[in-house]
Amino acid sequence: MAVTEKKKVTKDEKTKKVKELVKTPKDVQVKETGKNKKTISRKEAEKKNQKAVKKAQKDNFFAGVKTEFSKVVWPTKKDMGKLSVAVLVLLAFFAGYFLLIDIIMAALKAVL
């Protein structure tokens, strides 16, 4: 089996792509149905361009999320067991501590 390598897109290439999309042409030729060509307004061209920029930014975001998730070191089952026990012990300790404080405060309130 041959291992295929994925082409990694650098951050510079991504930002270059977004910068290219940000440029707005003065007039864009669009083919309509039939033989006629229609020139769209600058405002329409900017609107189309903004959609393309947003799509490129969204793609960059999700690519970044995927990269960061690949860097995560997930705990093992043994580590999760230890951490769960530690949380339960601390929970019991603080529950007892606040119960003791509550009993002392109730006793002081009854005396005074």
TIGU-594666 format. One record per residue (C-alpha): residue number from 1; x, y, z; residue in three letters. Coordinates in Angstrom, 2 decimals, m for minus. Layout:
BEGIN
    i        x        y        z   aa
  NUM        X        Y        Z  ALA
...
END
This chain:
BEGIN
    i        x        y        z   aa
    1     0.00     0.00     0.00  MET
    2     1.29     3.38    m0.92  ALA
    3     0.89     6.20     1.55  VAL
    4    m0.35     9.38    m0.05  THR
    5     0.67    12.66     1.46  GLU
    6    m1.83    15.44     1.79  LYS
    7    m0.74    18.77     0.42  LYS
    8    m0.36    21.13     3.34  LYS
    9    m1.47    24.65     2.59  VAL
   10     0.61    27.22     4.39  THR
   11    m0.84    30.18     6.18  LYS
   12     0.73    32.53     3.62  ASP
   13    m1.04    30.77     0.77  GLU
   14    m4.36    31.00     2.60  LYS
   15    m3.98    34.70     3.33  THR
   16    m2.87    35.30    m0.28  LYS
   17    m6.04    33.56    m1.50  LYS
   18    m8.21    35.72     0.78  VAL
   19    m6.40    38.90    m0.31  LYS
   20    m6.99    38.00    m3.97  GLU
   21   m10.68    37.60    m3.26  LEU
   22   m10.88    40.93    m1.46  VAL
   23    m9.89    42.84    m4.60  LYS
   24   m13.01    44.15    m6.29  THR
   25   m13.13    44.52   m10.08  PRO
   26   m14.73    47.64   m11.50  LYS
   27   m16.93    45.66   m13.83  ASP
   28   m17.37    41.93   m14.14  VAL
   29   m18.71    40.20   m17.25  GLN
   30   m21.33    37.57   m16.54  VAL
   31   m22.87    35.30   m19.15  LYS
   32   m26.63    35.27   m19.16  GLU
   33   m28.86    32.76   m20.83  THR
   34   m28.62    33.30   m24.57  GLY
   35   m26.07    35.30   m26.52  LYS
   36   m26.29    38.56   m24.54  ASN
   37   m23.62    39.52   m22.03  LYS
   38   m24.50    41.63   m19.04  LYS
   39   m22.16    43.87   m17.05  THR
   40   m23.00    43.78   m13.37  ILE
   41   m22.64    46.78   m11.14  SER
   42   m19.75    47.36    m8.75  ARG
   43   m22.09    46.86    m5.82  LYS
   44   m23.16    43.41    m7.11  GLU
   45   m19.52    42.48    m7.75  ALA
   46   m18.58    43.49    m4.20  GLU
   47   m21.46    41.45    m2.83  LYS
   48   m20.31    38.35    m4.75  LYS
   49   m16.76    39.02    m3.65  ASN
   50   m17.79    39.27     0.00  GLN
   51   m19.49    35.89    m0.22  LYS
   52   m16.30    34.36    m1.64  ALA
   53   m14.20    36.00     1.08  VAL
   54   m16.51    34.70     3.82  LYS
   55   m16.35    31.19     2.36  LYS
   56   m12.54    31.33     2.23  ALA
   57   m12.38    32.59     5.82  GLN
   58   m14.74    29.81     6.96  LYS
   59   m12.62    27.20     5.20  ASP
   60    m9.49    28.62     6.85  ASN
   61   m11.18    28.52    10.26  PHE
   62   m12.19    24.88     9.97  PHE
   63    m8.75    23.91     8.65  ALA
   64    m7.24    25.62    11.71  GLY
   65    m9.62    23.80    14.04  VAL
   66    m8.68    20.47    12.46  LYS
   67    m4.97    21.28    12.86  THR
   68    m5.38    22.22    16.53  GLU
   69    m7.39    19.06    17.27  PHE
   70    m4.59    16.97    15.80  SER
   71    m2.18    18.57    18.31  LYS
   72    m4.30    17.61    21.35  VAL
   73    m2.91    14.89    23.60  VAL
   74    m5.91    13.01    24.93  TRP
   75    m5.66    11.37    28.38  PRO
   76    m5.56     7.60    28.68  THR
   77    m8.25     5.54    30.38  LYS
   78    m5.99     5.11    33.44  LYS
   79    m5.40     8.88    33.69  ASP
   80    m9.14     9.56    33.43  MET
   81    m9.79     7.14    36.31  GLY
   82    m7.24     8.92    38.51  LYS
   83    m8.61    12.35    37.65  LEU
   84   m12.20    11.23    38.30  SER
   85   m11.28     9.90    41.75  VAL
   86    m9.46    13.17    42.56  ALA
   87   m12.54    15.19    41.58  VAL
   88   m14.84    13.03    43.71  LEU
   89   m12.51    13.29    46.74  VAL
   90   m12.36    17.08    46.44  LEU
   91   m16.12    17.23    46.01  LEU
   92   m16.65    15.20    49.21  ALA
   93   m14.10    17.33    51.10  PHE
   94   m15.72    20.63    50.19  PHE
   95   m19.25    19.29    50.81  ALA
   96   m18.17    18.26    54.34  GLY
   97   m16.39    21.59    54.89  TYR
   98   m19.44    23.66    53.96  PHE
   99   m21.73    21.36    55.95  LEU
  100   m19.53    21.92    59.03  LEU
  101   m19.55    25.70    58.49  ILE
  102   m23.35    25.63    58.09  ASP
  103   m23.81    23.66    61.34  ILE
  104   m21.51    26.04    63.24  ILE
  105   m23.32    29.11    61.90  MET
  106   m26.73    27.63    62.76  ALA
  107   m25.54    26.87    66.31  ALA
  108   m24.19    30.44    66.72  LEU
  109   m27.44    31.89    65.42  LYS
  110   m29.45    29.80    67.93  ALA
  111   m27.23    30.94    70.83  VAL
  112   m27.29    34.63    69.93  LEU
END
